Amino acid sequence: MKWDQIEGKWKELSGKARASWGEFTDNELVQIAGKREQLIGMLQQKYGLAREEAERQADKWAKKL
């Protein structure tokens, strides 16, 4: 799924994001709002990932949708 589609369907997809990254709070999921850069930043912050790894995880997750 493309990121513009993810952003448009974020309310539906935020549960799937929570299933993949269980440490996200409801407020953080609202803050991400389906935006790729926001998700990458939050992955870096919450999980201590390097940017490249966070990008890889976000893109892999998007392709599974």
Backbone atoms as SQL, in Angstrom:
CREATE TABLE atoms (id INTEGER PRIMARY KEY, chain TEXT, resi INTEGER, resn TEXT, atom TEXT, x REAL, y REAL, z REAL);
INSERT INTO atoms VALUES
  (1, 'A', 1, 'MET', 'N', 0.851, -1.170, 0.000),
  (2, 'A', 1, 'MET', 'CA', 0.000, 0.000, 0.000),
  (3, 'A', 1, 'MET', 'C', 0.897, 1.233, 0.000),
  (4, 'A', 2, 'LYS', 'N', 0.486, 2.248, -0.707),
  (5, 'A', 2, 'LYS', 'CA', 1.262, 3.487, -0.786),
  (6, 'A', 2, 'LYS', 'C', 0.953, 4.363, 0.423),
  (7, 'A', 3, 'TRP', 'N', 1.901, 5.235, 0.743),
  (8, 'A', 3, 'TRP', 'CA', 1.783, 6.038, 1.952),
  (9, 'A', 3, 'TRP', 'C', 0.618, 7.017, 1.902),
  (10, 'A', 4, 'ASP', 'N', 0.252, 7.522, 0.728),
  (11, 'A', 4, 'ASP', 'CA', -0.904, 8.413, 0.672),
  (12, 'A', 4, 'ASP', 'C', -2.182, 7.642, 0.999),
  (13, 'A', 5, 'GLN', 'N', -2.239, 6.372, 0.627),
  (14, 'A', 5, 'GLN', 'CA', -3.383, 5.527, 0.978),
  (15, 'A', 5, 'GLN', 'C', -3.389, 5.227, 2.475),
  (16, 'A', 6, 'ILE', 'N', -2.220, 4.961, 3.014),
  (17, 'A', 6, 'ILE', 'CA', -2.102, 4.681, 4.445),
  (18, 'A', 6, 'ILE', 'C', -2.560, 5.891, 5.240),
  (19, 'A', 7, 'GLU', 'N', -2.135, 7.068, 4.822),
  (20, 'A', 7, 'GLU', 'CA', -2.529, 8.293, 5.522),
  (21, 'A', 7, 'GLU', 'C', -4.054, 8.464, 5.489),
  (22, 'A', 8, 'GLY', 'N', -4.657, 8.178, 4.351),
  (23, 'A', 8, 'GLY', 'CA', -6.093, 8.316, 4.215),
  (24, 'A', 8, 'GLY', 'C', -6.887, 7.309, 5.037),
  (25, 'A', 9, 'LYS', 'N', -6.300, 6.143, 5.293),
  (26, 'A', 9, 'LYS', 'CA', -6.995, 5.082, 6.032),
  (27, 'A', 9, 'LYS', 'C', -6.384, 4.857, 7.416),
  (28, 'A', 10, 'TRP', 'N', -5.697, 5.860, 7.936),
  (29, 'A', 10, 'TRP', 'CA', -4.933, 5.679, 9.159),
  (30, 'A', 10, 'TRP', 'C', -5.777, 5.217, 10.348),
  (31, 'A', 11, 'LYS', 'N', -7.000, 5.723, 10.468),
  (32, 'A', 11, 'LYS', 'CA', -7.828, 5.300, 11.608),
  (33, 'A', 11, 'LYS', 'C', -8.044, 3.796, 11.585),
  (34, 'A', 12, 'GLU', 'N', -8.212, 3.232, 10.406),
  (35, 'A', 12, 'GLU', 'CA', -8.386, 1.786, 10.270),
  (36, 'A', 12, 'GLU', 'C', -7.065, 1.046, 10.495),
  (37, 'A', 13, 'LEU', 'N', -5.975, 1.623, 10.023),
  (38, 'A', 13, 'LEU', 'CA', -4.689, 0.935, 10.017),
  (39, 'A', 13, 'LEU', 'C', -3.880, 1.120, 11.298),
  (40, 'A', 14, 'SER', 'N', -4.270, 2.067, 12.130),
  (41, 'A', 14, 'SER', 'CA', -3.480, 2.305, 13.335),
  (42, 'A', 14, 'SER', 'C', -3.467, 1.082, 14.260),
  (43, 'A', 15, 'GLY', 'N', -4.526, 0.290, 14.232),
  (44, 'A', 15, 'GLY', 'CA', -4.540, -0.951, 15.014),
  (45, 'A', 15, 'GLY', 'C', -3.497, -1.939, 14.526),
  (46, 'A', 16, 'LYS', 'N', -3.297, -1.989, 13.220),
  (47, 'A', 16, 'LYS', 'CA', -2.264, -2.867, 12.666),
  (48, 'A', 16, 'LYS', 'C', -0.872, -2.355, 13.029),
  (49, 'A', 17, 'ALA', 'N', -0.735, -1.047, 13.080),
  (50, 'A', 17, 'ALA', 'CA', 0.548, -0.472, 13.506),
  (51, 'A', 17, 'ALA', 'C', 0.810, -0.832, 14.965),
  (52, 'A', 18, 'ARG', 'N', -0.233, -0.760, 15.787),
  (53, 'A', 18, 'ARG', 'CA', -0.087, -1.111, 17.204),
  (54, 'A', 18, 'ARG', 'C', 0.292, -2.582, 17.339),
  (55, 'A', 19, 'ALA', 'N', -0.278, -3.446, 16.483),
  (56, 'A', 19, 'ALA', 'CA', 0.048, -4.870, 16.537),
  (57, 'A', 19, 'ALA', 'C', 1.512, -5.106, 16.177),
  (58, 'A', 20, 'SER', 'N', 2.035, -4.312, 15.259),
  (59, 'A', 20, 'SER', 'CA', 3.435, -4.469, 14.852),
  (60, 'A', 20, 'SER', 'C', 4.401, -3.836, 15.846),
  (61, 'A', 21, 'TRP', 'N', 4.007, -2.701, 16.397),
  (62, 'A', 21, 'TRP', 'CA', 4.865, -1.970, 17.341),
  (63, 'A', 21, 'TRP', 'C', 4.053, -1.665, 18.583),
  (64, 'A', 22, 'GLY', 'N', 4.012, -2.608, 19.494),
  (65, 'A', 22, 'GLY', 'CA', 3.149, -2.547, 20.661),
  (66, 'A', 22, 'GLY', 'C', 3.452, -1.447, 21.657),
  (67, 'A', 23, 'GLU', 'N', 4.597, -0.818, 21.567),
  (68, 'A', 23, 'GLU', 'CA', 4.938, 0.232, 22.526),
  (69, 'A', 23, 'GLU', 'C', 4.323, 1.585, 22.181),
  (70, 'A', 24, 'PHE', 'N', 3.718, 1.710, 21.000),
  (71, 'A', 24, 'PHE', 'CA', 3.089, 2.980, 20.639),
  (72, 'A', 24, 'PHE', 'C', 1.840, 3.215, 21.482),
  (73, 'A', 25, 'THR', 'N', 1.703, 4.422, 21.990),
  (74, 'A', 25, 'THR', 'CA', 0.502, 4.799, 22.727),
  (75, 'A', 25, 'THR', 'C', -0.550, 5.320, 21.744),
  (76, 'A', 26, 'ASP', 'N', -1.768, 5.465, 22.228),
  (77, 'A', 26, 'ASP', 'CA', -2.828, 6.019, 21.388),
  (78, 'A', 26, 'ASP', 'C', -2.449, 7.420, 20.897),
  (79, 'A', 27, 'ASN', 'N', -1.896, 8.234, 21.779),
  (80, 'A', 27, 'ASN', 'CA', -1.501, 9.589, 21.398),
  (81, 'A', 27, 'ASN', 'C', -0.416, 9.582, 20.333),
  (82, 'A', 28, 'GLU', 'N', 0.520, 8.668, 20.439),
  (83, 'A', 28, 'GLU', 'CA', 1.584, 8.580, 19.439),
  (84, 'A', 28, 'GLU', 'C', 1.025, 8.140, 18.093),
  (85, 'A', 29, 'LEU', 'N', 0.079, 7.223, 18.112),
  (86, 'A', 29, 'LEU', 'CA', -0.554, 6.794, 16.860),
  (87, 'A', 29, 'LEU', 'C', -1.312, 7.950, 16.217),
  (88, 'A', 30, 'VAL', 'N', -1.967, 8.769, 17.018),
  (89, 'A', 30, 'VAL', 'CA', -2.649, 9.954, 16.489),
  (90, 'A', 30, 'VAL', 'C', -1.624, 10.918, 15.907),
  (91, 'A', 31, 'GLN', 'N', -0.522, 11.084, 16.587),
  (92, 'A', 31, 'GLN', 'CA', 0.549, 11.983, 16.147),
  (93, 'A', 31, 'GLN', 'C', 1.144, 11.515, 14.814),
  (94, 'A', 32, 'ILE', 'N', 1.307, 10.226, 14.643),
  (95, 'A', 32, 'ILE', 'CA', 1.875, 9.676, 13.403),
  (96, 'A', 32, 'ILE', 'C', 0.949, 9.975, 12.221),
  (97, 'A', 33, 'ALA', 'N', -0.333, 9.801, 12.419),
  (98, 'A', 33, 'ALA', 'CA', -1.372, 10.145, 11.431),
  (99, 'A', 33, 'ALA', 'C', -1.119, 9.552, 10.042),
  (100, 'A', 34, 'GLY', 'N', -0.449, 8.410, 9.985),
  (101, 'A', 34, 'GLY', 'CA', -0.237, 7.742, 8.706),
  (102, 'A', 34, 'GLY', 'C', 0.898, 8.305, 7.872),
  (103, 'A', 35, 'LYS', 'N', 1.638, 9.228, 8.427),
  (104, 'A', 35, 'LYS', 'CA', 2.740, 9.847, 7.686),
  (105, 'A', 35, 'LYS', 'C', 4.020, 9.039, 7.875),
  (106, 'A', 36, 'ARG', 'N', 4.664, 8.722, 6.783),
  (107, 'A', 36, 'ARG', 'CA', 5.863, 7.884, 6.805),
  (108, 'A', 36, 'ARG', 'C', 6.954, 8.487, 7.687),
  (109, 'A', 37, 'GLU', 'N', 7.240, 9.765, 7.502),
  (110, 'A', 37, 'GLU', 'CA', 8.323, 10.400, 8.266),
  (111, 'A', 37, 'GLU', 'C', 8.019, 10.412, 9.763),
  (112, 'A', 38, 'GLN', 'N', 6.765, 10.608, 10.117),
  (113, 'A', 38, 'GLN', 'CA', 6.385, 10.587, 11.527),
  (114, 'A', 38, 'GLN', 'C', 6.578, 9.190, 12.118),
  (115, 'A', 39, 'LEU', 'N', 6.189, 8.173, 11.347),
  (116, 'A', 39, 'LEU', 'CA', 6.353, 6.793, 11.810),
  (117, 'A', 39, 'LEU', 'C', 7.830, 6.464, 11.979),
  (118, 'A', 40, 'ILE', 'N', 8.638, 6.851, 11.027),
  (119, 'A', 40, 'ILE', 'CA', 10.083, 6.589, 11.111),
  (120, 'A', 40, 'ILE', 'C', 10.679, 7.267, 12.346),
  (121, 'A', 41, 'GLY', 'N', 10.320, 8.517, 12.561),
  (122, 'A', 41, 'GLY', 'CA', 10.824, 9.238, 13.728),
  (123, 'A', 41, 'GLY', 'C', 10.404, 8.583, 15.034),
  (124, 'A', 42, 'MET', 'N', 9.164, 8.132, 15.084),
  (125, 'A', 42, 'MET', 'CA', 8.662, 7.489, 16.300),
  (126, 'A', 42, 'MET', 'C', 9.347, 6.141, 16.522),
  (127, 'A', 43, 'LEU', 'N', 9.610, 5.405, 15.448),
  (128, 'A', 43, 'LEU', 'CA', 10.338, 4.138, 15.579),
  (129, 'A', 43, 'LEU', 'C', 11.744, 4.390, 16.118),
  (130, 'A', 44, 'GLN', 'N', 12.386, 5.425, 15.633),
  (131, 'A', 44, 'GLN', 'CA', 13.719, 5.751, 16.120),
  (132, 'A', 44, 'GLN', 'C', 13.674, 6.104, 17.610),
  (133, 'A', 45, 'GLN', 'N', 12.699, 6.910, 17.973),
  (134, 'A', 45, 'GLN', 'CA', 12.583, 7.374, 19.353),
  (135, 'A', 45, 'GLN', 'C', 12.218, 6.243, 20.305),
  (136, 'A', 46, 'LYS', 'N', 11.182, 5.476, 19.984),
  (137, 'A', 46, 'LYS', 'CA', 10.672, 4.457, 20.899),
  (138, 'A', 46, 'LYS', 'C', 11.541, 3.201, 20.959),
  (139, 'A', 47, 'TYR', 'N', 12.115, 2.839, 19.830),
  (140, 'A', 47, 'TYR', 'CA', 12.841, 1.567, 19.761),
  (141, 'A', 47, 'TYR', 'C', 14.352, 1.733, 19.616),
  (142, 'A', 48, 'GLY', 'N', 14.822, 2.969, 19.540),
  (143, 'A', 48, 'GLY', 'CA', 16.253, 3.220, 19.445),
  (144, 'A', 48, 'GLY', 'C', 16.862, 2.714, 18.146),
  (145, 'A', 49, 'LEU', 'N', 16.089, 2.748, 17.074),
  (146, 'A', 49, 'LEU', 'CA', 16.568, 2.245, 15.785),
  (147, 'A', 49, 'LEU', 'C', 17.331, 3.318, 15.022),
  (148, 'A', 50, 'ALA', 'N', 18.286, 2.867, 14.223),
  (149, 'A', 50, 'ALA', 'CA', 18.929, 3.774, 13.270),
  (150, 'A', 50, 'ALA', 'C', 17.898, 4.145, 12.209),
  (151, 'A', 51, 'ARG', 'N', 18.076, 5.282, 11.577),
  (152, 'A', 51, 'ARG', 'CA', 17.106, 5.742, 10.583),
  (153, 'A', 51, 'ARG', 'C', 16.888, 4.701, 9.490),
  (154, 'A', 52, 'GLU', 'N', 17.956, 4.096, 9.005),
  (155, 'A', 52, 'GLU', 'CA', 17.845, 3.121, 7.917),
  (156, 'A', 52, 'GLU', 'C', 16.990, 1.925, 8.326),
  (157, 'A', 53, 'GLU', 'N', 17.171, 1.455, 9.539),
  (158, 'A', 53, 'GLU', 'CA', 16.390, 0.322, 10.033),
  (159, 'A', 53, 'GLU', 'C', 14.929, 0.721, 10.222),
  (160, 'A', 54, 'ALA', 'N', 14.689, 1.916, 10.742),
  (161, 'A', 54, 'ALA', 'CA', 13.320, 2.395, 10.917),
  (162, 'A', 54, 'ALA', 'C', 12.620, 2.520, 9.560),
  (163, 'A', 55, 'GLU', 'N', 13.328, 3.025, 8.560),
  (164, 'A', 55, 'GLU', 'CA', 12.769, 3.129, 7.208),
  (165, 'A', 55, 'GLU', 'C', 12.440, 1.744, 6.662),
  (166, 'A', 56, 'ARG', 'N', 13.352, 0.805, 6.864),
  (167, 'A', 56, 'ARG', 'CA', 13.141, -0.556, 6.377),
  (168, 'A', 56, 'ARG', 'C', 11.899, -1.170, 7.008),
  (169, 'A', 57, 'GLN', 'N', 11.767, -1.021, 8.321),
  (170, 'A', 57, 'GLN', 'CA', 10.612, -1.591, 9.012),
  (171, 'A', 57, 'GLN', 'C', 9.309, -0.936, 8.554),
  (172, 'A', 58, 'ALA', 'N', 9.312, 0.379, 8.418),
  (173, 'A', 58, 'ALA', 'CA', 8.099, 1.093, 8.000),
  (174, 'A', 58, 'ALA', 'C', 7.690, 0.676, 6.590),
  (175, 'A', 59, 'ASP', 'N', 8.647, 0.581, 5.688),
  (176, 'A', 59, 'ASP', 'CA', 8.330, 0.211, 4.306),
  (177, 'A', 59, 'ASP', 'C', 7.889, -1.246, 4.200),
  (178, 'A', 60, 'LYS', 'N', 8.514, -2.109, 4.980),
  (179, 'A', 60, 'LYS', 'CA', 8.110, -3.522, 4.989),
  (180, 'A', 60, 'LYS', 'C', 6.674, -3.650, 5.506),
  (181, 'A', 61, 'TRP', 'N', 6.339, -2.912, 6.547),
  (182, 'A', 61, 'TRP', 'CA', 4.992, -2.923, 7.100),
  (183, 'A', 61, 'TRP', 'C', 3.977, -2.428, 6.061),
  (184, 'A', 62, 'ALA', 'N', 4.317, -1.354, 5.373),
  (185, 'A', 62, 'ALA', 'CA', 3.408, -0.788, 4.365),
  (186, 'A', 62, 'ALA', 'C', 3.163, -1.769, 3.224),
  (187, 'A', 63, 'LYS', 'N', 4.178, -2.504, 2.832),
  (188, 'A', 63, 'LYS', 'CA', 4.019, -3.472, 1.728),
  (189, 'A', 63, 'LYS', 'C', 3.120, -4.629, 2.125),
  (190, 'A', 64, 'LYS', 'N', 3.076, -4.978, 3.409),
  (191, 'A', 64, 'LYS', 'CA', 2.241, -6.082, 3.874),
  (192, 'A', 64, 'LYS', 'C', 0.760, -5.726, 3.887),
  (193, 'A', 65, 'LEU', 'N', 0.447, -4.443, 3.877),
  (194, 'A', 65, 'LEU', 'CA', -0.963, -4.017, 3.985),
  (195, 'A', 65, 'LEU', 'C', -1.739, -4.269, 2.727);
